[in-house]
C-alpha cells in the first residue's frame, strides 16, 4: 500500500474527504518527524513507539574493492510495535 492508497482508505473509513485525510496523514508524519528530530519519542498505545537510536561510527568495507571505509556515527529512527499490533498480525 502506498500513500495515496492509504489516504483513500483513511478517507473511506473515517467518512471524510480525501483532501482532509491527506492533510491529517501529512500532519501526523510531519509531527512524528519533528519530534524525533528534536530527540523526542512518540508513543501510540496499542500501535507502537517511534524513537531515535544512536549508531556509533565504525569501519566497514567497500564491497567492490574490499578497502576499509569509515562509516560516520548517525541517529536512526526506530519503531517498536505494540502488543495490540503484534497480536493483530499473528491471528
C-alpha positions in Angstrom: 0.0 0.0 0.0 1.4 3.4 -0.9 0.5 6.8 0.5 -2.3 7.6 -1.9 -3.9 4.2 -1.3 -3.6 4.8 2.5 -5.2 8.3 2.1 -8.1 6.7 0.2 -8.6 4.0 2.9 -8.5 6.6 5.7 -11.0 8.8 3.9 -13.4 5.9 3.3 -13.1 4.5 6.9 -13.4 7.9 8.5 -16.1 9.1 6.0 -14.1 12.3 5.2 -12.9 13.9 2.0 -9.6 12.5 0.6 -8.1 16.1 0.8 -8.8 16.1 4.6 -7.4 12.6 5.1 -4.3 13.6 3.2 -3.8 16.7 5.4 -4.3 14.6 8.5 -1.8 12.0 7.4 0.8 14.6 6.3 0.4 16.4 9.7 0.9 13.0 11.5 4.1 12.3 9.6 5.4 15.8 10.0 4.7 15.8 13.7 6.5 12.4 14.3 9.4 13.6 12.1 9.7 16.8 14.1 9.5 15.1 17.4 12.2 12.6 16.5 14.5 15.2 15.0 14.3 17.1 18.3 15.4 13.9 20.2 11.9 13.0 21.4 9.8 9.8 21.4 6.3 9.2 20.1 4.2 6.5 21.8 0.9 5.4 20.2 -0.6 3.0 22.8 -1.5 -0.3 21.2 0.2 0.6 17.9 3.8 1.2 18.8 6.6 3.6 19.6 8.8 5.7 17.4 12.2 6.7 18.8 15.8 7.5 17.9 18.7 5.2 18.3 22.3 6.2 18.1 24.6 4.2 15.8 28.3 4.6 16.6 31.0 5.3 14.0 32.5 2.1 12.7 34.8 0.8 10.0 33.2 -1.1 7.1 34.4 -2.5 3.8 33.8 -1.3 0.3 32.2 -4.4 -1.3 33.7 -3.8 -4.8 37.3 -3.1 -3.7 37.5 -4.6 -0.2 39.2 -1.5 1.1 38.2 -0.3 4.6 35.9 2.8 4.8 34.9 4.9 7.8 31.1 4.9 8.4 30.1 8.0 10.3 28.0 7.9 13.5 24.3 8.6 12.9 21.0 8.8 14.7 18.5 6.4 13.1 14.7 6.3 13.6 13.4 3.1 15.2 9.9 1.6 15.5 8.9 -0.9 18.2 5.4 -2.4 17.6 2.9 -2.5 20.4 1.2 -5.6 21.8 -2.1 -5.0 20.0 -0.3 -4.6 16.6 1.7 -7.8 17.2 -1.4 -9.7 18.2 -3.3 -8.4 15.2 -0.6 -9.6 12.9 -0.5 -13.1 14.4 -4.1 -14.0 14.4 
